Amino acid sequence: MASVNEVYQALKSLANKDERGFITPKVFNTFTSIAQNKIFNDLFNEMAKAKTLRLRNVDAKTHHSYIKRLEEDLAYFSKESTETKSNGVFAKPEDMARVISMRTAGAYVYGTSTSTPIDVIYDESKIDYILQSDLSAPSTSHPVAIMTENIEVFPTTISKIKIRYYKYPEGKNAEFPYARTPSSPKYDATDLGGSSETFQAENSVDFELPDHYLPHLVIEIGKMIGINLRDKDVFAYTQGEQKTQKQ
């Protein structure tokens, strides 16, 4: 995952190089979560563009495929939740960003699942039409869900559902990089006076985005702070730093 220390040091060094002033950890931490969420949301726009390229037969094959890379990155945020009806509706998971699919909870009988896929719609006028139709009325074999502030599922006899969704990105423990944490990315350091500090991994939180989004994080946070960094300089700097650390 993208190291909060690497992002901070890259941003600070590039800002100082262009004489943009000193960036404090407090200011930096104000924008980490916002920048990460923006890049996460941009992945869905990039996916739409990538699918257009594939339709034109210009997407690369196998591991070079842009769609494949985006799918791998988004898959990391895929999560499933089982929800029980309360007061006639199902609550959305608090960390849900976008729905992937929905189905009835079901059960396994002799190794076969009785779970049924649920069609998800977002147009309230459409659900009214479906409910009034003799041909397309929801049934236990063809259930339908309407997404609003909550989730309503028809027929109303369904009491439990499973939702597969993309969660919002959070953080990774900087000291134990495989441990997820609901905390936002945060750079923590011991102030040594002036513009010097020592990174404190035990109190810091890394980004949950993969390493290759490190340059994008530097650029986005730079924009929010008011620093117009040049893309080629950022990518060159971060790639050089990563190679140095791996040696």
C-alpha positions in Angstrom: 0.0 0.0 0.0 1.1 3.6 -0.6 3.3 4.7 2.3 2.1 7.9 4.0 5.8 8.7 4.8 6.8 8.4 1.2 3.9 10.6 0.0 4.7 13.2 2.7 8.5 13.3 2.0 7.9 13.4 -1.8 5.5 16.3 -1.4 7.7 18.2 1.0 10.8 17.7 -1.1 9.2 18.7 -4.4 7.6 21.8 -2.7 10.9 22.9 -1.3 12.6 22.3 -4.6 10.2 24.8 -6.2 10.4 27.1 -3.2 6.8 26.6 -2.4 7.3 26.7 1.4 7.4 24.1 4.2 4.5 21.7 4.5 3.6 20.7 8.0 2.2 17.3 9.0 -0.9 19.0 10.3 -1.7 20.6 7.0 -0.8 17.4 5.1 -3.1 15.2 7.3 -6.0 17.5 6.5 -6.1 16.4 2.9 -5.0 12.7 3.0 -8.4 11.2 3.2 -10.0 13.6 0.7 -7.2 12.9 -1.8 -7.5 9.1 -1.4 -11.3 9.2 -1.9 -11.0 11.3 -5.0 -8.5 8.9 -6.6 -10.7 6.0 -5.6 -13.8 7.6 -7.2 -11.8 8.4 -10.3 -11.1 4.6 -10.7 -14.8 4.2 -11.7 -14.5 6.9 -14.4 -11.3 5.3 -15.7 -13.1 1.9 -15.8 -15.8 3.4 -18.0 -13.1 4.8 -20.4 -11.2 1.5 -20.4 -14.4 -0.4 -21.4 -14.8 2.0 -24.3 -11.3 1.2 -25.4 -12.0 -2.5 -25.2 -15.1 -2.1 -27.3 -12.8 -0.5 -29.9 -10.4 -3.4 -29.6 -7.5 -1.1 -28.5 -7.1 -2.4 -24.9 -4.0 -4.5 -24.3 -4.2 -8.2 -23.7 -3.4 -10.4 -20.6 -1.5 -8.6 -17.8 -1.1 -5.4 -19.9 -4.8 -4.8 -20.0 -5.9 -1.5 -18.4 -9.2 -3.0 -17.5 -7.5 -5.9 -15.7 -5.3 -3.5 -13.7 -8.3 -1.4 -12.6 -10.3 -4.5 -11.7 -7.4 -5.8 -9.6 -7.2 -2.4 -7.8 -10.9 -2.2 -7.2 -11.1 -5.8 -6.1 -9.1 -4.9 -3.0 -12.0 -2.8 -1.8 -14.7 -5.5 -2.5 -16.6 -6.6 0.6 -19.7 -8.5 1.4 -22.2 -7.8 4.2 -25.4 -9.6 5.3 -28.2 -7.3 6.2 -31.5 -8.1 8.1 -34.7 -6.1 7.5 -35.6 -3.6 10.2 -38.8 -1.4 10.1 -39.5 -2.7 6.6 -36.1 -1.7 5.0 -32.5 -2.8 4.9 -29.8 -0.4 6.0 -26.9 0.2 3.7 -23.4 -0.8 5.1 -21.8 2.4 6.6 -18.7 2.0 4.5 -20.4 1.2 1.2 -19.3 3.3 -1.7 -20.9 1.4 -4.7 -23.0 -1.7 -5.0 -21.6 -4.6 -7.0 -24.4 -7.1 -6.6 -27.2 -8.1 -4.3 -28.9 -11.5 -3.5 -31.2 -13.1 -0.9 -29.3 -14.7 2.0 -30.5 -18.2 1.2 -28.8 -21.3 2.5 -26.8 -24.3 1.3 -29.0 -27.4 0.7 -27.0 -30.6 -0.2 -24.2 -28.4 -1.5 -26.4 -26.1 -3.6 -27.1 -22.5 -2.7 -30.7 -21.3 -2.5 -29.6 -17.7 -2.7 -31.3 -15.7 -5.5 -29.9 -12.7 -7.4 -31.7 -9.4 -6.8 -32.2 -6.9 -9.6 -31.1 -3.4 -8.3 -32.8 -0.3 -9.6 -32.5 3.4 -8.7 -35.5 4.9 -10.4 -38.4 5.2 -8.0 -40.9 5.7 -10.9 -39.6 2.4 -12.4 -40.3 0.4 -9.2 -43.9 1.7 -9.1 -44.3 0.5 -12.7 -42.8 -2.9 -11.8 -45.0 -3.4 -8.7 -48.1 -2.6 -10.6 -47.3 -4.9 -13.6 -48.8 -8.3 -13.9 -45.9 -9.4 -16.1 -42.9 -8.1 -14.2 -44.1 -8.1 -10.6 -41.3 -9.2 -8.2 -41.4 -12.7 -6.9 -39.2 -14.9 -4.6 -37.5 -16.2 -7.8 -37.1 -12.7 -9.3 -36.8 -10.2 -6.5 -36.2 -6.5 -7.0 -34.5 -3.9 -4.8 -34.8 -0.1 -4.9 -31.9 1.9 -3.7 -32.7 5.2 -1.9 -31.5 6.3 1.5 -32.1 2.7 2.5 -32.8 -0.5 0.6 -36.3 -1.8 -0.1 -36.6 -5.3 -1.4 -39.7 -6.8 -3.1 -41.4 -9.1 -2.4 -41.5 -7.9 1.2 -41.4 -11.5 2.5 -37.6 -11.4 2.0 -36.0 -10.7 5.4 -32.3 -11.1 4.9 -30.0 -10.1 2.0 -26.3 -10.2 1.1 -24.7 -7.2 -0.5 -21.4 -7.3 -2.4 -20.0 -3.8 -2.6 -17.0 -1.6 -2.9 -16.1 0.0 0.4 -14.6 3.4 0.9 -10.8 3.3 1.3 -9.5 3.7 4.8 -6.0 3.1 6.1 -3.3 0.5 6.8 -1.2 0.4 10.0 2.1 1.9 9.0 4.0 -0.2 11.5 2.3 -3.4 10.6 1.5 -2.8 6.9 -1.0 -5.7 6.5 -3.3 -4.6 9.2 -6.3 -2.5 8.1 -7.6 0.3 10.3 -10.7 2.4 10.0 -8.5 5.5 10.7 -7.7 8.0 7.9 -4.2 8.1 6.5 -2.0 10.1 8.9 1.6 11.2 9.0 3.0 11.4 12.6 6.4 12.7 13.5 8.5 13.9 16.4 9.3 17.6 16.0 13.0 18.2 16.1 12.7 22.0 15.7 12.6 24.2 12.7 11.6 22.1 9.7 13.0 18.8 10.9 11.1 15.9 12.3 11.4 12.1 12.7 8.8 9.8 11.3 6.8 7.8 13.9 5.5 4.7 12.2 3.6 3.4 15.3 1.3 6.4 15.3 1.0 6.8 11.5 -1.5 5.3 9.1 -0.7 4.4 5.5 -3.0 4.9 2.5 -5.1 1.9 1.5 -4.5 2.6 -2.2 -1.8 0.4 -3.9 1.8 1.7 -4.2 1.5 2.7 -7.8 -1.0 5.5 -6.8 1.7 7.2 -4.7 2.5 9.8 -7.4 -1.2 10.5 -7.9 -1.6 11.1 -4.1 1.3 13.5 -4.2 -0.3 15.5 -7.0 -3.8 15.5 -5.5 -2.6 16.6 -2.1 -0.3 19.2 -3.7 -3.3 20.7 -5.6 -5.4 20.9 -2.4 -2.6 22.6 -0.5 -2.2 25.0 -3.4 1.0 23.6 -5.0 0.9 23.1 -8.7 3.4 20.3 -9.2 4.3 19.1 -12.6 3.2 15.5 -13.3 6.5 14.4 -14.9 8.6 15.7 -12.0 6.4 13.9 -9.4 6.5 10.6 -11.3 10.2 10.8 -11.8 10.9 11.7 -8.2 8.6 9.0 -6.6 9.9 6.3 -9.0 13.5 7.2 -8.2 12.8 7.2 -4.4 11.1 3.8 -4.6 14.0 2.3 -6.6 16.5 3.7 -4.0 14.5 2.1 -1.1 14.4 -1.3 -2.8 18.2 -1.4 -3.3 
